Structure formats: C-alpha cells, structure tokens
Amino acid sequence: MITVFQSDIARFLAIQALGRQRTTYPELARSVSWPHPQGRGLGKHLWEVLNYTHNQGLPCLTSILCIAGTRRPPEGALEFIRQVYGPTDIEAEQQRVFEFDWASVAALAFEQQIAPEIDFGRIYATRTWGFDPMEWGMTGFTDEATRDQILERMDGRPIYIVYFCSQHAEAIEGRDGRFTIAPENVARVLGIVEVQPEKAAHDTHTAPDAVQDMLELWGRPRWQFGLTNSRAWEFVNPPWTREALPHARSMSWEATRGIVDLTEEEKRLIRQYALREVAVYGHELRQLAYALREPMHTTYLAVCEDADLLAKTRAPAGAKLVKIGVSGDTERRLRDLNDHHFAKIFGLSFRMLATQRWPSQDEALAREAAALEWALVNASAHASGEYFFMTERETMDAVTKVKPPKRVR
C-alpha cells in the first residue's frame, strides 16, 4: 500500500501519461511541493510507486520520469525498474504507459469531466444502425428534405443527437456474415454526437473504408444527406432504450428518417449514465480534461429538515432525513446531493450538520462504516442506502459517530 504522498506522485505521473508526455524530476518536485527543486530524496517514494504499479499489474509509471532533455530515466532508476519488472525495453514500456487508461485506476482518485459542454436543452434522438463516429464525421439522413428541415431548426447553432438502435430490430446481417446492426446494439442507447449547422457528404465526412463497406453491403452509399459531427461521446455501459429513452423508443419512425425531441424525463435519465469522449472522423480528439480529486478523507452528516416535505413520506412523525457518508470535498458533495435529480424532483434540500477530516482515507472509510452500522441499529428507520430517518436525539448521537466530541480537561 502506498502513502497519500506517494499517491500524489503516482497521480502526477499518470496525468503526464494521459497526455502522452514524459516528465522530469524538477517537474515532479514542483508538482508535489518537494523541498529540493531537483527532486533529490524522492527515490524511496518512487521505489514504493514502482513496486505498487508492478504489484497491481500496471505498466511502469516511473519509466516516463526522465533526465531533462532526454527520453530515458537515469541509469540508477533503470536498474531499479529492471530489478522489479525484469528485463525491460524502456521505450516499449513507455508506450505501454501512454496507452493505458490511468483514469480507470480507482486508487489514483481521478475524476474525468464527462461531456461538460453538452447542451441538454438542445438534445434530440435518432434511430440508427450503429455508432462509429471515428469512421463517420456526419449524421446522415435518407432524405435531403429531412436534413434541410433539421438544418433550418438549428438556427445556426449546434444540436446534440442521441443515437439508439430500435428494440424491434433484429440484428441485420449483411454479406459475408457481417452485421449491419450488431446483435449487442439492438435496443441499446449507444452515444451522443455534437452536430454543427453545416451540410456534409460522404466524400468529405466519411472514412473511405466505411464508404467501401456500404458499397459491398448494399451496392451504393446510404444516408447521403448529412450534417457535420464535431464531437462524440459513447456510453461506457450502453443502457437499454426502455430505461433511458422510454418515450423516443416508442415513437413510430424509421431509422435515419429524422430526429425527435427528448422529454424532460429522458433528459434527466440520459444524464445519469457515464460517457466517454471518442474521436470523430476529420476532427482531432480534444485533450481529455482530468482533475485531481482528493482522497475521501472526511466523514460527514447531511440533514434534510423540511417537516412538511418529510410528512409526505414514510418518515416517522417529527423525524429528519439524514445522510451519512465520506468525501474528499464536502462542499462539492453537498452540491451533488442537492443537484441530484431525485432531490430536484421531490424538493429535497440538505445542509451539512457535521464533518470530520481524518488522517487517511482508510481511517475515514472505517469511521463511516462504523457510523452506518450504528445507524442501522439505532435510527428510527432506514430510508435507503446511506439515508436514515432520525429524531433530533438520534441525529445528535449520529453526529458524535461522524465527528467525535472534543475532549475537555
């Protein structure tokens, strides 16, 4: 297990790796506020990071920490790498580091800003035969009139279109055993594209291989009347259409024939699913935006005290709704609680009643677990998950589990 400081080192190196960049000891020293500007004395911490990545089956992060002006670590560091990883081609290992998705390592506490620029006030849906923006730089329609009507509705501004495959379509197989609709895509919501108010055609906005596929499958290009795609996001775990688009999926219109508005409910549903930005043909993929998230070092107790609202629930008379949790940023966590779609729907409003920062994430998680176990036994009622209905007395007792009272001499 690495320390909090060693995690900071690993996160800095991982951020450089996500940008496919090597780094130097002075840059590392500045990033972690190390007292020696050249990074002298960091060796023992880098040794722990080196062993951590090896033990976790990860590429060697420290391989991208190089002598300034070179592409290689110093000889001493190379010896340590080979001691742990065995005979190592450093350039090949650096490529492994660059190609790995470091944001997927939960212990490094990354937070990816997912699709922050999608305008959910200008979002629509279309039935499609798949989702492959890396090959298709346009959203194509069967009829020119349909394309032109949509272009007029856009009023010179981009729109966002959710791609989904019909729940009624069976996987459609083309020539040579190839699928035009893959079986796993049937009845799934696949992705979202940003569409610009610009006409597009296959000869400029579709990869030659994709055009060739259409010729081989159908003898002619299809969906020739397009609008330019500028950005795209795929669903990390594509949801079922019945869960994410209950209204759009039920409307009677054919794939590629047009777009439909999403209901307010569907806009809320779509926003809850994780997205990953992907490349669009003809456009350079924008640098993914990552932010460091502090380890979850603070236990908290948030409370909703709206008596009139809680009287409409199954809360015992006079009880408060209490949330017990742990976070690295309690201000952001409170915003998340109050911005959650269920909070918006039912008018819930929480405030932080107590917080306590602990020396480490492990201790904070242990304290949270103990507080939740206490609440399961002592709260008036368990509402759901980490939410409890509590009386005033129970709430004050719960505060002492999250934030132990100060000792008085």
Secondary structure, DSSP 8 states (H G I E B T S, - for coil): ---HHHHHHHHHHHHHHHTT--EEHHHHHHHTT-SSTT-TT-HHHHHHHHHHHHHTT---GGGGEE-TTSSS--HHHHHHHHHHH-S--HHHHHHHHHHS-GGG-GGG-EEE--STT--GGGEEEEE-S---TTTBSEEEES-HHHHHHHHHHHTTS-EEEEEE--SS----B-GGG-BSS-GGGTTBEEEEEEEEEEEE-HHHHB-HHHHHHHHHHHSS----EEEEEEEEEEESS--BHHHH-TTGGGS---TTS--EE--HHHHHHHHTS-EEEE-BTTB------EEE-----EEEEEEE--HHHHTTTT--TT-EEEEEEEES-HHHHHHHHHHSHHHHHHT---EEEEEEE-SSHHHHHHHHHHHHHHHHHHSSEEEETTEEEE-HHHHHHHHHHHS------
